[in-house]
Amino acid sequence: MRSRHFELFVSPLVWDEVALGDHEVSQRRCGIIAGLPVLAVDEETSRIAEAFMASGVIPPKAATDASHIAVATRHGMDFLLTWNCTHIANAQILRRLNAVATSLGYELPTICTPDELMEDPNE
């Protein structure tokens, strides 16, 4: 699926999260992402997530957050959108994770909230 300017992807982790909670609400969320291409979670993705966790930058309780970042990193995504400003869209954490990604031969995607990526209202 494409937006006006971006090709959109999700991971199995996103599917797991949107399916949680109130049944009716989760069904609406699933409907929104239905049809989007799904990025694979493979051994390399796990290796990147483990390196992020081993760095100590992300606490053990937020291992899924490390996996979200690892999937986007592994697949060379330009952006990772999130509302999680605690462990994902956090400038101090991202600076340190970027060093880990670089040491593994990857480039960390730009990680931001959807509001930060909104189109220019002047266009």
The 8 nearest C-alpha neighbors of each residue, nearest first, counted from 0:
[[1, 35, 7, 6, 2, 34, 36, 8],
 [2, 0, 6, 5, 7, 3, 4, 35],
 [1, 3, 5, 4, 6, 0, 7, 118],
 [2, 4, 5, 1, 6, 118, 0, 7],
 [5, 3, 2, 6, 1, 118, 7, 117],
 [6, 4, 2, 1, 7, 3, 0, 78],
 [5, 7, 1, 0, 2, 8, 4, 3],
 [8, 6, 0, 1, 5, 35, 9, 2],
 [9, 7, 36, 35, 37, 38, 6, 10],
 [10, 8, 37, 13, 38, 36, 35, 11],
 [9, 11, 38, 37, 12, 13, 39, 14],
 [10, 12, 14, 13, 15, 37, 9, 38],
 [13, 11, 15, 10, 14, 16, 67, 63],
 [12, 14, 16, 10, 15, 11, 9, 17],
 [13, 15, 11, 17, 12, 16, 18, 10],
 [16, 14, 12, 13, 18, 17, 11, 19],
 [17, 15, 13, 18, 14, 19, 12, 20],
 [16, 18, 14, 19, 25, 15, 28, 13],
 [17, 19, 25, 16, 15, 14, 29, 20],
 [20, 18, 17, 16, 25, 15, 21, 22],
 [21, 19, 22, 25, 18, 24, 17, 23],
 [20, 22, 24, 23, 25, 19, 26, 18],
 [23, 21, 25, 24, 26, 20, 19, 18],
 [22, 24, 26, 25, 21, 27, 20, 28],
 [23, 25, 27, 26, 21, 22, 28, 20],
 [24, 26, 18, 28, 22, 27, 23, 17],
 [27, 25, 29, 23, 24, 28, 22, 30],
 [26, 28, 30, 24, 25, 29, 31, 23],
 [29, 27, 25, 31, 30, 26, 17, 24],
 [30, 28, 26, 31, 32, 27, 33, 25],
 [31, 29, 27, 33, 28, 32, 26, 25],
 [30, 32, 28, 29, 33, 27, 34, 26],
 [31, 33, 29, 30, 35, 34, 28, 9],
 [34, 32, 30, 35, 31, 29, 28, 36],
 [33, 35, 32, 36, 0, 31, 30, 37],
 [34, 36, 0, 8, 33, 32, 37, 9],
 [37, 35, 8, 34, 9, 38, 0, 7],
 [36, 38, 10, 9, 8, 35, 39, 11],
 [39, 37, 10, 9, 36, 40, 8, 70],
 [40, 38, 41, 37, 10, 11, 70, 44],
 [39, 41, 44, 70, 38, 42, 45, 11],
 [40, 42, 44, 43, 39, 45, 70, 46],
 [41, 43, 45, 44, 46, 40, 47, 39],
 [44, 42, 46, 45, 41, 47, 73, 40],
 [43, 45, 41, 47, 42, 46, 69, 70],
 [44, 46, 42, 48, 43, 47, 49, 41],
 [45, 47, 43, 49, 44, 48, 42, 50],
 [46, 48, 50, 44, 49, 45, 69, 51],
 [47, 49, 51, 45, 66, 69, 65, 50],
 [48, 50, 52, 46, 51, 47, 53, 45],
 [51, 49, 53, 47, 52, 48, 54, 46],
 [52, 50, 48, 54, 49, 53, 65, 47],
 [51, 53, 49, 54, 50, 55, 57, 48],
 [54, 52, 50, 55, 51, 49, 56, 57],
 [55, 53, 52, 51, 56, 50, 99, 57],
 [56, 54, 53, 57, 52, 58, 51, 59],
 [55, 57, 54, 92, 58, 52, 51, 95],
 [56, 58, 55, 52, 61, 86, 59, 65],
 [57, 59, 60, 61, 55, 56, 62, 52],
 [60, 58, 61, 62, 57, 52, 55, 63],
 [59, 61, 58, 62, 63, 57, 64, 65],
 [62, 60, 64, 59, 63, 58, 57, 65],
 [63, 61, 65, 64, 59, 60, 66, 52],
 [64, 62, 66, 65, 61, 67, 12, 60],
 [63, 65, 67, 66, 61, 62, 68, 87],
 [66, 64, 62, 68, 48, 63, 67, 69],
 [65, 67, 69, 63, 48, 64, 68, 70],
 [68, 66, 64, 70, 69, 65, 63, 71],
 [67, 69, 65, 71, 66, 70, 72, 64],
 [68, 70, 66, 72, 48, 67, 71, 47],
 [71, 69, 73, 67, 72, 68, 44, 66],
 [70, 72, 76, 68, 74, 69, 73, 75],
 [71, 73, 69, 75, 107, 70, 74, 108],
 [74, 72, 70, 71, 75, 69, 44, 105],
 [73, 75, 71, 72, 76, 70, 38, 39],
 [76, 74, 72, 73, 71, 77, 108, 106],
 [75, 77, 71, 78, 74, 108, 72, 79],
 [76, 78, 108, 109, 75, 79, 71, 107],
 [79, 77, 109, 108, 76, 110, 80, 111],
 [78, 80, 110, 109, 108, 71, 111, 81],
 [81, 79, 112, 111, 113, 110, 78, 82],
 [80, 82, 112, 83, 111, 79, 113, 88],
 [81, 83, 112, 84, 80, 88, 113, 111],
 [84, 82, 81, 85, 87, 88, 86, 112],
 [83, 85, 88, 89, 87, 86, 82, 81],
 [86, 84, 83, 87, 89, 88, 92, 82],
 [85, 87, 84, 89, 88, 83, 57, 64],
 [86, 88, 89, 83, 84, 85, 64, 81],
 [89, 87, 84, 111, 110, 83, 86, 90],
 [88, 90, 84, 92, 87, 91, 93, 86],
 [89, 91, 93, 92, 94, 88, 87, 95],
 [92, 90, 94, 93, 89, 95, 96, 88],
 [93, 91, 95, 89, 94, 90, 96, 56],
 [94, 92, 96, 90, 95, 91, 97, 89],
 [93, 95, 97, 91, 92, 96, 90, 98],
 [94, 96, 98, 93, 92, 97, 99, 91],
 [97, 95, 93, 99, 98, 94, 92, 100],
 [96, 98, 100, 94, 95, 99, 107, 93],
 [97, 99, 101, 96, 95, 100, 102, 94],
 [100, 98, 96, 102, 97, 101, 103, 51],
 [101, 99, 105, 97, 103, 102, 98, 106],
 [100, 102, 104, 105, 98, 103, 99, 106],
 [101, 103, 99, 100, 104, 98, 105, 97],
 [104, 102, 100, 101, 105, 99, 47, 50],
 [103, 105, 101, 102, 100, 106, 99, 107],
 [106, 104, 100, 101, 103, 107, 72, 73],
 [105, 107, 101, 100, 108, 72, 104, 97],
 [106, 108, 72, 97, 100, 105, 109, 101],
 [109, 107, 77, 78, 76, 110, 72, 106],
 [108, 110, 78, 77, 79, 111, 107, 76],
 [111, 109, 79, 78, 88, 108, 80, 112],
 [110, 112, 80, 88, 115, 81, 109, 79],
 [111, 113, 81, 80, 115, 114, 82, 116],
 [112, 114, 116, 115, 80, 117, 111, 81],
 [115, 113, 117, 112, 116, 111, 118, 80],
 [114, 116, 112, 113, 117, 111, 118, 80],
 [117, 115, 113, 114, 118, 112, 111, 80],
 [118, 116, 114, 115, 113, 119, 120, 112],
 [117, 119, 120, 116, 122, 121, 4, 115],
 [118, 120, 121, 122, 117, 116, 115, 114],
 [121, 119, 122, 118, 117, 116, 114, 115],
 [120, 122, 119, 118, 117, 116, 3, 4],
 [121, 120, 119, 118, 117, 3, 4, 116]]
